[in-house]
Amino acid sequence: MLIFKHLDDIPKARLPTHLAQYISNLITSITALLQHYNPEEDGHIVLITSKDTDSNLCKMIGRGWSESTFEAISYNKEYNCYHAVIMNNNQFAVSILIPREAWLESAIRDRICREIE
């Protein structure tokens, strides 16, 4: 998984153009909304990669994908990517971007499909 807290993080990741643009748009929206954005207090964006599994997501969010409580999950057709949001408290949110790709672990894909329905 890749973590993005600032626009400067994006070029370092060498992402496909569509994912870089999506993350850039999200960070720009977050910083416009929050005058004093601090990723340590307010949250960040996580991009799931082909190497990620339910167990390493558990390490990042503190619980397994199947046990997580999402504020929302949506699908963005333009970027071919799911967007899940987890709130750790009233202020700290993690936006998890999950590309809709064949490599996506079935446990993660199944959970997303159940949430979206």
N, C-alpha and C positions, 0 to 999 in steps of 0.2 A: 504494500500500500504506500501511497505517496501522500504526504501532508503538505497543504498549502495554507500559509498564513498571510502572505503578502504577494503582491504582483511580481516582485523580484524572484519569487520561488518558481514561477512558471517556466522561464527559459531554461533553467537548470535541469528540468525534468525531461526535456526533449520529447515532448508529447506530439501526437498527431495534431494538426492544425485545429480540427473541430473541437477536440478536448481542451486544448490551450485556450481557445476562444470562450468556451463555456465557463471554464474556471475563472478567466479574466472578467467575464461579465458578472459572475457571482461575487467575486471579491470587490469589484467596483460598486455593486449594489449594496453590499454589506457596509463598506466604508462610507458610502453616501448616507446610509440610514443611521449609522452610529457615528456621531461626531468625533468621539475619542476611542475609536476601535482599538482594542487590545486583545489580540488572539489568545493570550493566556487567561484572560477573564471572560471574553465574549465567545470564543470558539474558533473553529477553523474548518477547512474543507479537506476531506480525505477522498482520494481516488483509489478505488479497488483495481488491482492489476491481476494478470493471469496467474500470478504466484500466490495470491491470497486464498486462504481457506477459512472455514468457520472458526477453527481454533485460533488462528492468529488475529482474526477480527475480535474474538473474545478477549484477547489480551489488550487490545486497544480500547474497547468500549466497556470492558468489565463483565460482560456476560455473552453468552452465545447468541448468534444471529437469531435462532429460533426463540430465545427467551427475551429478546429486546423489545422495548416499547418504543414505537416510532410515533412522532408527532404527525408525520405525513410521509407518504411515498408517492412520487409521480413519475411519469415517463415523458421525456422530452424527445419528440420525434426528430426534430432538426439535428440534435446532437447524438441520437441513438443511445441514450443514456438514462438510467433511472436515477432519481434523486431522493434519498431518504434523509430525514432529519431526526436526530435524537437530541433531546434536551436533558442535560445533566442536572440543571437547576433552572431557576427563572431567568438566568442570564446567559449561561454557557450552552451553546448549541454546536453540534457537530453535523455538518452536511456531508453525507456520504454519497459519492457519485459512483455508480456501478454501470460500466459499459454493457450494453446488451450484446454480448458476444457468446460464441459457442463454448468458450473455455470457462464460463461462469459456473462455479460449483453448484450442483443440483440443490443442495440444502438452501443456499442463498437464493437461487432462482425461484424455488418453490415458495419461500417465505415472501418474496416480493410479489409474486402472483396472487397469493392469498390476501395480502394487504391492499393491493390495487383493486381487487374485485369489489 
